[in-house]
Amino acid sequence: MRKKLEPKKFTKNPILGTKFTIAISSAKGGVGKSTFATNLALALKNIGCKVGLLDADIYGPSIPKMFNINEKPKSDGQKLDPIIKYDIQCMSIGFLADQQTPMIWRGPMVTSAIKTFTQKVNWKDLDFIIVDMPPGTGDTQLTFSQEIKMDGAIIVSTPQEVALLDVKRGIKMFDKLGVKILGLVDNMSYFVGDDGKKYKIFGEGGVKKTAEEFQKEFLGEIPINPEVGKKWR
């Protein structure tokens, strides 16, 4: 009789120097995921938590721009020191390469970079590390879900159906890999015009409906704020 194959079990290790690891995902690009991750890190810092922000988007890192960081991390030859900005410990592939240089890497190289950021960075005494995930359901998501002890994921989306198609794939991926989904956020859900009225240009209620469909918590709506896109000096 042929032996029944059991699902492969993965040993998940925490990121050294951290207590809780929270992934910010969307499975779709352009929905404001990096902005949400940045603001969540700042909000946690403002209530007294020690916070790190790991930019796991190898192909399109955003954190260097979000934090206006142009320096390279220091290294002792074995490990990298995170760059500290606004009392937040930050790491990104964008710190190691020119921001306009394309990362033309195959999957194993991406996996190796992620392992460097989770195993060879001197994260120090963090309450939370926020991981800004790339779009999609590829190598980065699998590496984190299978090998890193993640305490939860927050899924960010805009309310239109084309974005929610990818969100549903992301939900199924995290569920299949045993990562707890903390909830869904409806980002850029509306903007307030000069007349004081709310304009829901991407539709209405799609994220909440998806949360209900998959029995996940709906965490709320975040409006479009043009001030967020301005570069402060």
Secondary structure by P-SEA (a helix, b strand, c coil): cccccccccccccccccccbbbbbbccccccaaaaaaaaaaaaaaaacccbbbbccccccccccccccccbbbbbccccccccccccbbbbcccccccccccccccaaaaaaaaaaaacccccccccbbbbbccccccaaaaaaaccccccbbbbbbcccaaaaaaaaaaaaaaaaacccccccccccccccccccccccccccaaaaaaaaaaccccccccccccccccccc
